[in-house]
Amino acid sequence: MPLTIVALCFAVAAIWWLLRVGFDTLRPGSDEARGRRRFRLGAPDLMSGTALRLINDVRLASVVLMIQLVRMDAPLSASEKNTILALMEDPLGISPRQSMYERAFQITERGRPFDAVAEELLPLLLVRLTPAQRAQLLGMLTQVAEASGGASEAQHMALAGLRLRLLAGSADRSDTALRG
C-alpha cells in the first residue's frame, strides 16, 4: 500500500511538472509548443511578442493594426469601428466580420504603442504582401485614423514609421494577396 501511494505521488508530480514547466521548455518553433502555448495564453499575455508573432493571417494582422492605431490614443469610436468593419468587407474580403473583429480587438490593448505592435507583425507583412498591397494597407490605416475627424499627431508619426519600414522592404512577392 505505501508503495502505491509513493508511485501515485510521483505520477501526480510528473503530470504537474509537464503542465507547469515542461511545455514551456519545448522548442518555440515547434507546432506542439505553439499549440500548447496558445492554449495557456492569458489576457495579459496576448500582447507579448510571441502572441503577436503567432498570427499568420495577413487579414487578421491588418485588422489588429487598424484597431491598435486607434486604441493607442483613445477608445474606439463608432465611426472608427464602422470604418474598420467596412474595410474588412471590401478590400479585405472577410466574411464573418464580427468574429474576426472581436478576435483582433482582444489582441489589441488600449494605450499600447502602435510601433510595438507593428514591429511584431512586420515580418509577416513583408513576406506575404506585395508592394501594391502594402500601399493599400497604409491607405486603409490612414482611412481609419481619419475616420473620427482627422488623425492625431501620434497617429501620423506611427503611420510614417510604418510606411518607411513597409516600403523599405519592397521585395516584389506576389504569392499571397490580402484577399486570401
PEWO-V612377 format. One record per residue. N is the residue number from 1. RES is the residue in one small letter. SS is DSSP state (H for helix, E for strand, - for the rest). Layout:
{{N:RES:SS} {N:RES:SS}}
//
This chain:
{{1:m:-} {2:p:H} {3:l:H} {4:t:H} {5:i:H} {6:v:H} {7:a:H} {8:l:H} {9:c:H} {10:f:H} {11:a:H} {12:v:H} {13:a:H} {14:a:H} {15:i:H} {16:w:H} {17:w:H} {18:l:H} {19:l:H} {20:r:H} {21:v:-} {22:g:H} {23:f:H} {24:d:H} {25:t:H} {26:l:-} {27:r:-} {28:p:-} {29:g:-} {30:s:-} {31:d:H} {32:e:H} {33:a:H} {34:r:H} {35:g:H} {36:r:H} {37:r:H} {38:r:H} {39:f:H} {40:r:H} {41:l:-} {42:g:-} {43:a:H} {44:p:H} {45:d:H} {46:l:H} {47:m:H} {48:s:-} {49:g:H} {50:t:H} {51:a:H} {52:l:H} {53:r:H} {54:l:-} {55:i:-} {56:n:-} {57:d:-} {58:v:H} {59:r:H} {60:l:H} {61:a:H} {62:s:H} {63:v:H} {64:v:H} {65:l:H} {66:m:H} {67:i:H} {68:q:H} {69:l:H} {70:v:H} {71:r:H} {72:m:-} {73:d:-} {74:a:-} {75:p:-} {76:l:-} {77:s:-} {78:a:H} {79:s:H} {80:e:H} {81:k:H} {82:n:H} {83:t:H} {84:i:H} {85:l:H} {86:a:H} {87:l:H} {88:m:H} {89:e:H} {90:d:-} {91:p:-} {92:l:-} {93:g:-} {94:i:-} {95:s:-} {96:p:-} {97:r:H} {98:q:H} {99:s:H} {100:m:H} {101:y:H} {102:e:H} {103:r:H} {104:a:H} {105:f:H} {106:q:H} {107:i:H} {108:t:-} {109:e:-} {110:r:-} {111:g:-} {112:r:-} {113:p:-} {114:f:H} {115:d:H} {116:a:H} {117:v:H} {118:a:H} {119:e:H} {120:e:H} {121:l:H} {122:l:H} {123:p:H} {124:l:H} {125:l:H} {126:l:H} {127:v:H} {128:r:H} {129:l:-} {130:t:-} {131:p:H} {132:a:H} {133:q:H} {134:r:H} {135:a:H} {136:q:H} {137:l:H} {138:l:H} {139:g:H} {140:m:H} {141:l:H} {142:t:H} {143:q:H} {144:v:H} {145:a:H} {146:e:-} {147:a:-} {148:s:-} {149:g:-} {150:g:-} {151:a:-} {152:s:-} {153:e:H} {154:a:H} {155:q:H} {156:h:H} {157:m:H} {158:a:H} {159:l:H} {160:a:H} {161:g:H} {162:l:H} {163:r:H} {164:l:H} {165:r:H} {166:l:H} {167:l:H} {168:a:H} {169:g:-} {170:s:-} {171:a:-} {172:d:-} {173:r:-} {174:s:-} {175:d:-} {176:t:-} {177:a:-} {178:l:-} {179:r:-} {180:g:-}}
//
